[in-house]
């Protein structure tokens, strides 16, 4: 496997994982609006904590930035492969 193919595979995985991070942040943000639905006291207290919203937003922002960078690198690698570089 050449270096370009290895980089392409790594960038595809990065896009998948950062996209997964974005989706998880959106799901946790939505579920965090209803802390009364949690039967476990530990999880309910965690969702009600003042830092829960900040943590979800921070992980979402990291996911968006990571996805943007990984997808840009993926496009650049594909273009490089198509032009025989």
Phi and psi in degrees as a GROMACS rama.xvg file:
@    title "Ramachandran Plot"
@    xaxis  label "Phi"
@    yaxis  label "Psi"
@TYPE xy
-78.214  169.427  UNK-2
-63.3187  -37.7958  UNK-3
-65.4756  -41.2654  UNK-4
-68.3508  -37.3177  UNK-5
-64.6044  -42.8925  UNK-6
-64.4398  -40.4828  UNK-7
-61.053  -44.8376  UNK-8
-64.1931  -41.8583  UNK-9
-64.0969  -38.4931  UNK-10
-70.5105  -34.6906  UNK-11
-64.4024  -45.3207  UNK-12
-63.0021  -38.7115  UNK-13
-62.4151  -43.001  UNK-14
-61.6944  -42.3289  UNK-15
-63.6299  -47.668  UNK-16
-69.6953  -38.9168  UNK-17
-69.8743  -35.2323  UNK-18
-63.8546  -40.1612  UNK-19
-62.4005  -38.3346  UNK-20
-63.1971  -40.4612  UNK-21
-64.2186  -46.3007  UNK-22
-62.7086  -42.8788  UNK-23
-61.7617  -40.5126  UNK-24
-62.5317  -42.422  UNK-25
-64.8213  -40.3424  UNK-26
-67.0187  -45.794  UNK-27
-66.4394  -34.5907  UNK-28
-64.7918  -43.5868  UNK-29
-66.1866  -43.5175  UNK-30
-70.4079  -27.212  UNK-31
-70.1705  -14.7703  UNK-32
-74.7712  -15.3525  UNK-33
-123.973  70.0444  UNK-34
-68.401  -17.3191  UNK-35
-70.3133  -14.0219  UNK-36
-77.5498  -10.3479  UNK-37
-89.8711  123.081  UNK-38
-82.2151  -28.404  UNK-39
-76.5479  128.821  UNK-40
-64.8131  -38.2653  UNK-41
-63.7867  -45.1601  UNK-42
-69.3711  -40.4626  UNK-43
-61.1644  -43.0732  UNK-44
-64.7534  -37.4549  UNK-45
-63.9394  -43.3487  UNK-46
-67.9815  -32.823  UNK-47
-80.6834  -9.2568  UNK-48
-66.4058  149.634  UNK-49
-67.1995  -20.254  UNK-50
-90.0241  -6.09402  UNK-51
-60.8118  -48.9049  UNK-52
-62.3038  -42.3485  UNK-53
-63.9401  -39.5922  UNK-54
-65.5603  -42.1529  UNK-55
-65.9713  -42.6079  UNK-56
-64.1775  -42.4127  UNK-57
-62.4635  -44.5442  UNK-58
-67.0524  -32.7572  UNK-59
-66.9335  -42.0082  UNK-60
-65.5018  -42.3397  UNK-61
-61.5521  -40.233  UNK-62
-63.365  -42.8576  UNK-63
-65.9347  -46.2897  UNK-64
-64.5349  -44.603  UNK-65
-62.4639  -40.7352  UNK-66
-65.614  -40.7969  UNK-67
-62.8536  -45.4495  UNK-68
-66.644  -45.5752  UNK-69
-65.0773  -39.7123  UNK-70
-70.542  -35.7792  UNK-71
-64.1222  -42.9321  UNK-72
-66.2257  -35.5964  UNK-73
-63.6457  -44.7766  UNK-74
-62.5747  -43.0201  UNK-75
-63.1309  -40.1435  UNK-76
-67.3505  -42.3711  UNK-77
-63.0843  -42.6627  UNK-78
-62.3572  -39.382  UNK-79
-63.681  -40.4365  UNK-80
-69.0096  -37.6896  UNK-81
-68.2194  -32.0933  UNK-82
-90.1378  7.65639  UNK-83
75.0827  21.0107  UNK-84
